[in-house]
Amino acid sequence: MKHSLSLVAFAAAIVLAAPAQAQVTTFQGSFAAEAIGATGSGTLDMVYDPVAHTLNISATWAGLSGNTSNAHIHCCTALPNTGTASVALAEGGLLPGFPLGVKAGSYTRLIDLTQANQYNAGFVTGSGGTAAGAEARLISNLSSGNAYFNIHTTTFGGGEIRAFVTAVPEPETYALMLAGLGLVGWAAKRRQSA
């Protein structure tokens, strides 16, 4: 029993001694029709880096009923994964560099979340008046399913497809969880045999 406790203390010391570093958060989602008659679909990956204060967006889509006319991230819906909300992330109303006039395509962009001009002005105002407040509010609502990426088309000006996202655990999280479960199982087995 004494040996089990010292092993647990040793494992805890290793975890606590590990260098503190912020983990990026990966969000993934699938584009689905937002309006009746919409035909598009696609995938969305976003990686949030809390140290660099960036959001790396990678989206692909195909089969839209009309040509792309706008795209941005909306926030914050009343209920997770449903409903509509105002524009949150869009420089001048459009995600910077988003391709317009296409029915299929891709979009990859690294967004600097420290710049207030990357957000809708009303979203910044509603987030304490700072880019830092807007960043915190946006990431919190992406994490809770209350923000979504929206692609508008010439056929559906209010939005043809959108994607709510889910945070995906990083491989290090799984490894740490498995190591912890293994340690708990080993300690229980030692206790049972003693």
C-alpha positions as CSV (number, residue, x, y, z in Angstrom):
1,M,0.0,0.0,0.0
2,K,2.8,2.4,0.9
3,H,4.5,1.6,-2.4
4,S,1.2,2.4,-4.3
5,L,1.0,5.8,-2.6
6,S,4.5,6.7,-3.4
7,L,4.0,5.7,-7.1
8,V,0.9,7.9,-7.2
9,A,2.8,10.8,-5.6
10,F,5.6,10.3,-8.1
11,A,3.2,10.4,-11.1
12,A,1.5,13.5,-9.7
13,A,4.9,15.2,-9.4
14,I,5.7,14.4,-13.0
15,V,2.4,15.9,-14.2
16,L,2.9,19.0,-12.1
17,A,6.5,19.4,-13.2
18,A,5.6,19.2,-16.8
19,P,6.1,22.6,-18.5
20,A,2.9,24.6,-18.7
21,Q,1.8,25.3,-22.2
22,A,-1.4,26.3,-23.7
23,Q,-3.1,23.7,-25.8
24,V,-4.6,24.6,-29.1
25,T,-8.3,23.8,-29.5
26,T,-9.4,22.1,-32.7
27,F,-13.0,22.5,-33.8
28,Q,-14.7,20.4,-36.5
29,G,-18.1,20.4,-38.1
30,S,-20.0,19.6,-41.3
31,F,-21.9,22.1,-43.4
32,A,-25.5,21.3,-43.8
33,A,-28.4,23.0,-45.5
34,E,-29.7,26.0,-43.6
35,A,-32.7,26.6,-45.8
36,I,-35.4,24.5,-47.5
37,G,-34.1,23.7,-51.0
38,A,-30.5,24.3,-50.2
39,T,-28.2,21.7,-51.8
40,G,-24.7,22.3,-50.5
41,S,-22.5,20.4,-48.1
42,G,-18.9,20.4,-46.9
43,T,-16.6,20.2,-43.9
44,L,-15.0,22.8,-41.6
45,D,-11.9,22.6,-39.4
46,M,-10.8,25.5,-37.2
47,V,-7.8,25.6,-34.9
48,Y,-7.7,28.2,-32.0
49,D,-4.3,29.1,-30.6
50,P,-4.8,30.9,-27.3
51,V,-1.2,32.0,-27.1
52,A,-1.0,33.5,-30.6
53,H,-4.7,34.6,-30.4
54,T,-5.4,33.2,-33.9
55,L,-8.1,31.1,-35.5
56,N,-7.0,29.0,-38.5
57,I,-10.0,28.3,-40.6
58,S,-10.1,25.5,-43.3
59,A,-13.4,25.0,-45.1
60,T,-14.4,23.0,-48.2
61,W,-17.9,22.9,-49.8
62,A,-19.6,21.7,-53.0
63,G,-23.0,21.5,-54.6
64,L,-24.3,24.9,-53.7
65,S,-27.5,25.9,-55.5
66,G,-26.1,29.3,-56.2
67,N,-22.8,31.1,-56.3
68,T,-21.2,32.2,-53.0
69,S,-22.0,35.8,-52.1
70,N,-20.9,36.0,-48.4
71,A,-19.5,34.1,-45.5
72,H,-18.9,34.8,-41.8
73,I,-19.2,33.4,-38.4
74,H,-22.3,34.1,-36.4
75,C,-22.7,34.2,-32.6
76,C,-24.4,33.7,-30.2
77,T,-27.5,31.5,-30.5
78,A,-29.8,31.0,-27.6
79,L,-29.5,27.2,-27.8
80,P,-26.6,25.0,-28.8
81,N,-26.5,23.8,-32.4
82,T,-29.7,25.5,-33.5
83,G,-31.1,28.9,-34.1
84,T,-29.7,32.0,-35.7
85,A,-27.5,34.9,-34.5
86,S,-25.9,38.1,-35.6
87,V,-22.6,38.2,-37.5
88,A,-19.6,38.0,-35.1
89,L,-16.4,37.4,-37.2
90,A,-16.2,39.2,-40.5
91,E,-13.9,42.0,-41.7
92,G,-16.3,44.5,-43.3
93,G,-19.1,41.9,-43.3
94,L,-17.1,39.2,-45.1
95,L,-14.4,36.8,-44.0
96,P,-11.2,38.1,-45.5
97,G,-10.2,36.4,-48.8
98,F,-13.4,34.3,-49.0
99,P,-14.0,33.2,-52.6
100,L,-17.1,34.7,-54.1
101,G,-19.0,33.6,-57.2
102,V,-18.4,29.8,-56.9
103,K,-20.6,26.8,-56.2
104,A,-17.8,24.7,-54.9
105,G,-14.5,25.6,-53.3
106,S,-12.3,25.9,-50.3
107,Y,-11.2,28.6,-47.9
108,T,-8.1,28.6,-45.7
109,R,-7.2,31.6,-43.6
110,L,-5.4,32.5,-40.4
111,I,-7.4,35.1,-38.5
112,D,-5.7,37.4,-36.0
113,L,-8.2,37.6,-33.2
114,T,-6.5,40.6,-31.5
115,Q,-7.6,42.9,-34.3
116,A,-11.0,44.5,-33.6
117,N,-11.5,45.1,-37.3
118,Q,-11.8,41.3,-37.8
119,Y,-15.2,41.4,-35.9
120,N,-18.5,42.9,-36.5
121,A,-18.5,46.3,-34.7
122,G,-21.7,45.3,-32.8
123,F,-20.2,42.1,-31.6
124,V,-17.1,43.9,-30.2
125,T,-19.4,46.4,-28.4
126,G,-21.5,43.6,-27.0
127,S,-18.3,41.9,-25.8
128,G,-17.0,44.7,-23.6
129,G,-15.7,46.9,-26.4
130,T,-12.4,45.1,-26.9
131,A,-11.0,42.6,-29.3
132,A,-9.9,40.5,-26.2
133,G,-13.5,40.4,-25.0
134,A,-14.8,39.5,-28.5
135,E,-12.2,36.7,-28.8
136,A,-13.1,35.2,-25.4
137,R,-16.8,35.4,-26.2
138,L,-16.4,33.9,-29.7
139,I,-14.3,31.0,-28.5
140,S,-16.6,30.3,-25.6
141,N,-19.6,30.1,-27.9
142,L,-17.8,28.0,-30.5
143,S,-17.0,25.6,-27.6
144,S,-20.6,25.5,-26.4
145,G,-22.1,25.1,-29.9
146,N,-23.6,28.6,-29.9
147,A,-21.7,30.0,-32.9
148,Y,-21.6,28.8,-36.5
149,F,-19.9,29.4,-39.8
150,N,-22.3,30.4,-42.5
151,I,-22.0,30.5,-46.3
152,H,-24.5,32.7,-48.2
153,T,-25.3,32.3,-51.9
154,T,-27.0,34.2,-54.7
155,T,-29.9,31.7,-54.3
156,F,-30.1,31.9,-50.5
157,G,-29.0,35.4,-49.4
158,G,-29.8,34.6,-45.8
159,G,-27.5,31.6,-45.8
160,E,-27.5,28.3,-47.7
161,I,-25.3,26.1,-45.6
162,R,-23.8,26.4,-42.1
163,A,-21.7,24.4,-39.7
164,F,-21.8,24.3,-35.9
165,V,-18.6,22.9,-34.5
166,T,-17.5,20.5,-31.8
167,A,-14.1,20.8,-29.9
168,V,-12.0,17.7,-30.7
169,P,-9.6,16.5,-28.0
170,E,-5.9,16.6,-29.0
171,P,-3.9,13.3,-29.0
172,E,-2.0,14.4,-25.9
173,T,-5.3,14.6,-24.0
174,Y,-6.1,11.0,-24.9
175,A,-2.6,9.9,-23.9
176,L,-2.8,11.6,-20.5
177,M,-6.3,10.2,-19.9
178,L,-5.1,6.7,-20.7
179,A,-2.1,7.0,-18.5
180,G,-4.2,8.2,-15.7
181,L,-6.7,5.3,-16.1
182,G,-3.8,2.8,-16.3
183,L,-2.4,4.2,-13.1
184,V,-5.7,4.0,-11.3
185,G,-6.3,0.4,-12.5
186,W,-2.8,-0.6,-11.4
187,A,-3.2,1.0,-7.9
188,A,-6.6,-0.8,-7.5
189,K,-5.1,-4.1,-8.5
190,R,-2.2,-3.6,-6.0
191,R,-4.7,-2.7,-3.3
192,Q,-6.8,-5.7,-4.1
193,S,-3.9,-8.2,-4.0
194,A,-2.5,-6.6,-0.7
